[in-house]
Amino acid sequence: MGVPGDRDDRPADPRSSGHLGRRLYRRRDLFRTTAGAVIGTLSVTGLPGGVLAADEPSIDFDDPLPRSESLGVNEAFKAMSFGDASGAGWTRWTVQWFNVQPEPGELNLFYFRDHNGESILERQLASGLKVAAMVLGTPEWASEIPDLKPGTSVPRGLYEPVFIDDEVNEDNTWGYFMYLLASEFAGLMDVFEIWNEVEIPASGSNALYNTWAGTAEEYYQLVKVASEAAKRANPDAKIMTSPYSYFKDKDAGGGARLPWFDQFASIVKAKGADVFDYFALNLYRNPHDLWDRYHGGVPVAAEEADRVGFRARLDAMGAVGKPIWLTEINAMPYDDPLPGWVPSDRNDGFRITMAEQADYVLQAHALAFAAGYEKVFFQALQDDPYPVPDELWGLVRYSDDPECDQDASRARPAYHAYRIVARFVADANRAELHVRKRNDPSRLSKFASRFEWAQHLAVFHKGTVRASVIWNGTGLEASISLKASGTSAILIDNAGSEMALEPGPDGRLTWVLPAAYRHFDQFGGDPPGYFYIGGRTFVIVEQGVPPSASVDAQGFVRQDGQ
């Protein structure tokens, strides 16, 4: 099963931040070799991001990483120096209709400006950061049914024509708003996510996150109207479906089906998939879920819904080949000693350590990009203000002090791992996943789809640079042996520390992978020997690798969907 995906500890308002509280390790603690592997120091040039060997990772705010087109971090404008330096090419804004158009008529443009009146969107565009807007929240004046939970009503006039004689129709309140929004911000915001997690009902454990009181058919009409209005206003506009929370819908279907999605899919199949350009998923905690939700779990998975992935689901409903975006991923830590925060009180069985979160960042992005997602967004860049949070979603800790805008101590270990992803994993020309399998005589894979995956090797080619993300999924230490294919190699740990890695006499790079130990114990728990987050994760970066070079790792087999 891994970790259940219903996020009772999910943020209502995505924000993040940080100060560096990571433990400092000596090199002899960090790096261990097996026979034939030689470690030394090396200054490496010519690699993406200008990598240099160093005892400790650093953040050069004056020379940020190149932007990665396939990588996003949500709400980056709340800690812009860290957003600029992260390497993310995208961010997401939450655009609340009820705040942007609180009364009928013109838009409240101050929503997109800072306290000095400067355009935040223009600042982000100038830095090379693209924006996806998550639009939601019906204002009361535009509600079809008044006095519902604020923002959740179907908009008034949703089935009225969007245009009459080539003029936008104000009686279709939603279409009119989307036309104004897309027109006003063309070139600044061209991608629009329509609502968020509309499948979450108004009752039950996650009712706090309910955003939509309408039916699946009314939601389809919401998307259809948004598409017609936005694309008339801006021919470059793209429409994304509401980010989908898979596990809550599966729970509602008893594990065998997806009630909300299945209904929506049948409507799309009948009426057409041309109303949206991208499909979005929100997935948390277990990196293996990212692979499984794209390709489907193992055929023997105990819960039938898990067996089919969203690539196949979309193709079946007529959305053949439409890209899938991950718009929120994360696994929250508990062990950050913030003011008023007692880490032991937050160790609830769902949360992990900051060091494990850094491993999660590497593992999750490696599996996501190897699976085939077009873009991956981390939730989020900065924490919510203290002392409120029971939730630490940030790559960096919160600060409202402008003097701390470039305080590197705010960064959690996960931020440094994220920068590794931006340098070496995102925007790869070629991505492959190889695994070394273990026997499963008890068929435990039906309870944890990727139980068989003992060790993981995700390989990413960028020109003549090859990055191999490696980690262990078992409770026993394991070694890995990879044929050297380049002119030099470095080994990077999950916090960004780097050292040279030399091949042995046999021409192979070898390394010991520490055991995994993050096992889920609640609600029956994971099966014995399964760890939903793998052990300490490393990246072997080789320079001078021919683009067509094959991967030769002893005992590993390539995965292509199953």
N, C-alpha and C positions, 0 to 999 in steps of 0.2 A: 504493500500500500504506500510506503513512504509516508510523508506527512500529509494529513488531510489539507485540502486547499481552501476550505472556508475560512476567511481571514477575519475572525472576530477582533483581531488586533490590527486591522488595516486602517490606514489614515483616512479621515474624512476630507482633509485638505492636504494635498501632497507637498511637503516641504522637507528640507534637510540641511545639515551643517556640521561643523566639527572642530576639535582641537586634538592634536596628535597625542594619544595616550598609549601608543603601542609600546610594547616591551622591546628594548634594544637587545639584539642577540650578537654574540661574538661570532666571528666567521667559523670558528671550529665547531660551534654549535649548529650553525646553519647548514654546512655543507659536508656531506659524507660521501665517500667514493667506494666503489667496489673494485675488485682486482682489474687492473688495466686502465682505470680512469685516473687521470692526473689533473689536479686543480692548480691553477696559478692565477695571477692577476693579468688583466689584459685591457688595454684601451682600445675600444672598438669604434671605428668610424664607418660612415657610409650606411648605417642601419637607419630604419625609420625613426624619426624623432631625435637623431643625433645621440644615440645611446653611448654612454661612457661608463666604464667599470667604476664602482664606488662602493664604499662601505655602507653608506646609508642612502636611501632614495631621496631625491630632492625635487623641488618644484620651481622651475624657472618661469616666473610670472611674466618676465620680459620677453621670453622666447617660447611661447606656448607650442604645444604639439600641433601638427597639421590636423585639420578637421577630418573626421571619418564620416563619410556619407551614410554608412549603415548603422551608426551608433548614436543613441540619444540619451539625454539625462533630463529628467523632468524638473520644471521650475528653475531653470538655470539662472534666470535673471535675479534670483534672490541671493546669489553669491557669485557675481559675474566673474571675478578674477579666477575663482576656482573653476567655473564653467569654461572660461576661455582656455585655461591650462589643461583641462581634462582630456582634450582630443575629441570630445563629442561634436558631431556635426549638426545635431538636431536637439531641440528641446520641445517641451509641451507646455502650453498655457491652458489653464482652466478659464474659459470664457463664460461667465454666468450671465445668461440673457437678462435675468431680472435686475442685474446691476448695470449692464451695458445699455439697456433700453428700459429704464425704470418706468417710463411713461410712453404712451404712443408718440411716434415721431422720430426725431433725430437721435443719434447714438451719443452716449456719454463717453467722449473720447478721452477724458481724464483717467479712465480705467486703465489705459495703456501708457500712462505717463508717470514719471517719478515725482518726488516732492518738489523738484525744481521746474516741473512742467515739461521736461525733456521726454521725447519718445523713447520708451524702453525697447520697442520693437525695432526702431531704426538703429539703436545702439547694438542690438543683437545681430542684425543683418550686417552692419558694418564690420563686426568681428568675425563674420563668416558662419554664424549660427542660424540655421533655418528653424522655423516655428511650425509645429502642428497645434491647432487649436482644438481643445475638447469643449464643445459647445453644449450647454445644458441649462435647465432651470427656467421653466415657463413663468413669466411675471404674472402676478394676480390679475392685472388688467387684461391679459391675453388668454386667461384660462377658460377652457370649455366648461369645466366643473369647478366652481369656486370653493374655497375653504378646505381644500385637500392639504396634505403635507406640502409646504411651500416648494414650488418648483416642479412638482410631479405631474401636474395636469396635462392632458392632451391640449395642444394649443387650439384656440378658437379659430374656426374657418379653415381647418387643415385640409378639407376636401373641396374648398373653393378653388377656382382657377388661380394659378400663380401669376399669370399675365393676362391682361385684357387689352387687345389692340396694341400689343408690344409694350404696354405700360405695366409695371409691377402692381399687383392688386393688394391694397392695404387690408382688405377684408380677410385675406389669408395671412394672419398675423405672423406666423412662423416663416412663410416664404418671403414676406416683406422684410423681416429682420435679417434673414440670411442674405438677401440681395444687398441690403445696405452694408452688412458686415464684409461680405466678399468684395464688394466694390470699393469700400473705403480702404481696405487693407490689402488690396491686390499687390503681390510682390513681397509683402511683409508676412502675410499668413495665407498660404495657398492650399493647405491641407486641413480639412475639418472633420474631426471625429464627432459623430452625432450622438450625443448623450454618453452616459457611462453606466455599464453593467445594468442594463434595463431588465435583465432577467431576474434580478434580486427582488423578491416580493416585499410587500409592506408589512408582513408579519414574519415571525421566526427569529432565529439567532442573529441574522445580519440585517434586520429591518432598518437599522440606523443608516444603512447604505442604499436603501431604496431610492431611486431617482425617477421612476416612471410608473404612472398609474394606468397607462393605456394597455391595450392588447398588443400581441405580436403583429397583427395586421395593421393596427394604427401606427405601430413603430415603423413598419415598412413604408407607410405613407409619409411619415416624418422624414425618412431618408430620401424618398422620391422627391418630395417638395424641396428639401435642402439641395439636392443635386440640380434640379431644374433652375432654382433661383441663383445658386452660387455660380454655376457654370455660364449662365447668361450674363452675370455681372463680371465674371473673370473667367475667360476660356481656359486658363491654366489651373483652375481650382480642381481639387481632388476630394472625394468624399470617402470617409472611412466609417465602417459600422461601429456601433457602440462597443468598446472593449468588453469582452465576454469573460465572465467568471465561471469557468467550466465546472468546478467542483460543487458549487451550490446548486447548479442546475442538475448535475448528476445525482446529488443527494435527493432532490425532489423526484427524480425518476427511479429511486431505489437502486441505482447502480446499473440498471439495464438500459435506460434510455435517457435522453436529454429533452424534457418536455418543452421548454421554451424554444430551444434551438431547433428541434425537430419541426415545431409549428412554423417558425420563421423560415426554415429551409423549404418547407412545402409551399409557402407563399412566394418565395423567390423563384422557385422552380416553375410556378404557375404564371407569375407576372413578369419575371425577367430580372436578371442580375446586373443589368446595365445601370442601375441606380447607385451602385457603389463601386469604388475603385480598389479599395483595400479592405481586408478583414482583420480585426484586431482581437488579441487575447491578452488577458492579465493572468499571470501565473507566478506563484510564490513558492519559496522554500526548497523544493526538491529539484535539482538540476535535471535529473532524469525525466521529470515530467515535461520539460521543454521538448525533448526528443519525441517522447511518446505522444504528446498532443499534436505534433506535426505529422508523424508517420503512423501513429497507432501503437498500442502496446503489444505484447506478445499474444499470439492467438489463443493461448490458454488463460489469459487474464480472467480472474474470478468475476470481475464486474464487466458485463458485456459492453457497456458504453466505452470502456477504455481500449477496446480492441481496434477501434476505427479512429484514424487521425483526421485532422481538419483539412489536410490537403485532399484526401479522398472525399470528405464530406462536402467541401466546396465544389469540387469537380462534379459530384453527383447532383448538386442542386443547380448546376448551370453556370457556376462561377469558375469556369475552367481556367486554371493558371493565374487567377488573381492573387497578387502578393499577400502574404500574411505578415502582419507586424506584431511584435510583442511590445505592448505599450506600458506595461508595468512588470518588472521582476525585482525581487529582493528576498533576503532572509535576514530578519532583524536580530541584532545583538542585544545582550542584556548586561554585559560586564563593563560598561563604561562608567567610571565613578564621577558622575556629574553632580553639581550642587543639588542637594535635596533628593538625590537618586540613590537608592540602596540596591546595588546589582542583584544581591541574593533574592530580593523580593520580586524581581522580574524574571528569574529563572523558572519559567512556567512550563518547561518541557517543549515549547515551540521555538523559543529563541535560542540563539547560539552565541558563541564568543566572537569578539571582533576579529581574531585570527582566523576563525572558521569562516567568517563572512568574506574575508579576503579570498579564501579558497573558493567559496561559493561564486564570487564574481568571476574568477577565472573559469571554473567548471561550467557555470551556467552559460556564459557567452560562448565558450568553446562548443558546447553541445548545440546551442541555438543556431549559431552560424553554420556549423556542420550539417544541421538538420535541413536548413534551407530558408529560414525566416529572412525577409528582406531587410528589416530594421529591428533593433532591439533597444528599448528605452529602460533605463534604470530609474526606480522610484525611491528616492529622489536625490537632488543634490544636497539640500540642507535640511536639518531638523526643524521642527516647529519651535517657537520660542519657549524658553524655560521659564519657570519650573513646571509648566503645564504637562509636558509630554509623558505619557506612559508608553510612547512609541518613538523609537530612534530609527528613522528611515533614511537618515542622511549619510552620504559619503563624507560629508564634513559637518562639524558641529555648528550649532546656531550662534550667530553673533549679529547684533544690530549696531555695532560700533564700526564706523567707517575706517577707523585706524587699524582694524583687524582684517581688512579686506584681503591682505596678502600675508596673513599670519599662518605659516605652514603648519603650525602646531594644531590647527583646527582639523586637519585631515585625519580621518581614520585609516587604518591599514587598507580597507576596501577601496579608498580613493587611489592609492598607489597601484593596487591591482587593476583598477579600472583603466589607468593610464597605460598599463602593460597591454591590456586588451586593445586600446586605441592604437598603440604602436604596431602591434604584431598580428592581431587576430582579425579585427574589423577590416572590411574592404579587401579581403583576400581575393586573388585571382582564381585560386583553387582551394577548396576545403574538403578534408576527408576525415572520417572517424574510423579508427581501428581499435579493437578491444581484444583483450586476452580473456577467454572464457574459462569458467570453472564448471564442474559437473553439478547437476541439479537433480539427484535421484529422487528427492522428496517433492519435486515440482514446486519449489517455493516461488518460482517466477510468477505463478498465478496470483500471488499476494504482493509481490514486488517485481514489477515487470522486468526490471534490469538486474535482477539478482545474479544472473549468469555473468554479468560484466565484472570481471575481477579487477583488471587494470585497464585504464583508459589512455588513449593516445589520439588527440585531435590535432591534425596537421593543417597548417595554413601557409600557402605560397603567395608571396608578394614579389613579383619579379624574380630576382635571384636570392631573395631572403626567405628562408623557411623557418617557421615557428612551430614547435611541437609542444603542445600542452599535455602534461603527463600527471596522472594521479592514480591512487590505489583505492579500490572500493571494498577491500576485505579487511578483516581484523588482524591480519598478519603482514609483517613487513615483506616487501617483494622487490625484486630488482627488474630493471628494464634494460634491454640491449638494442640499440638503434644504429644501423649502418650510417656512418658519417658520409654526407654527400656534398659538403661544402668545403671552403678553404679555411674556415675558422668557426668556432662555436663558443657561445657563452651560455651559462646557466643562470636563470633569474628565479628568485624565490617569490613567494606570494606577496611580499611587501616591497619588491622592487630591487633588492640587493642583488648584485651581479658578480659573477666570477667566470674566468675562462674554464672551458671544459675541453680536454684534449682526448682524442681517440686513443685506444689501446693498440697494441701490436697487430691485432686482428682488424683494425680499421673501424672499430665500433665505439660508440659512445654509450657508457653504462652508468647507471645511477640506481641508488636504493630509494624506493618510495616508502615513506612511513605508513604505518597502519592507519586505517580509518577508525573512527570511534563515535561519530555522531549518529546514534541509534534512537529511533522514536519509540517511546514506551507507553504512550497513552492510548486509550480506546482499543486495547488489544495489542497495539504495538506492531513494529516491523517484525518480519520473520527472523529467526536467529541467523546471524552472519550478514545481514543486510544493513548498510549504512547509507542514509539518504543524502548525506554530504560526504564526499570522499576525504581521504587524508590530505596531508599537506601537499600543495600543488606547485609544480615547477614548470618553467618554460625553457626549452632548449632552442636557442636562436642560432641558426647557421647562416653564414654569409657565403655567397658564391655558389649557390645551388642551381644547377640547370633547371629551368622551369618545368621540364618534362620528367625530372628525376622521380623515380618510384620510391615508395616507402618500404623499407625493409626493417621490420621489428620482429624479433624472435617470438614466435607463439601468438602473434596478433593477426586478426582477420579484419578486413574492411567491412563496414556496415553500410548497406544501401537500403535504408527504409525499414528493414527488420533485423 
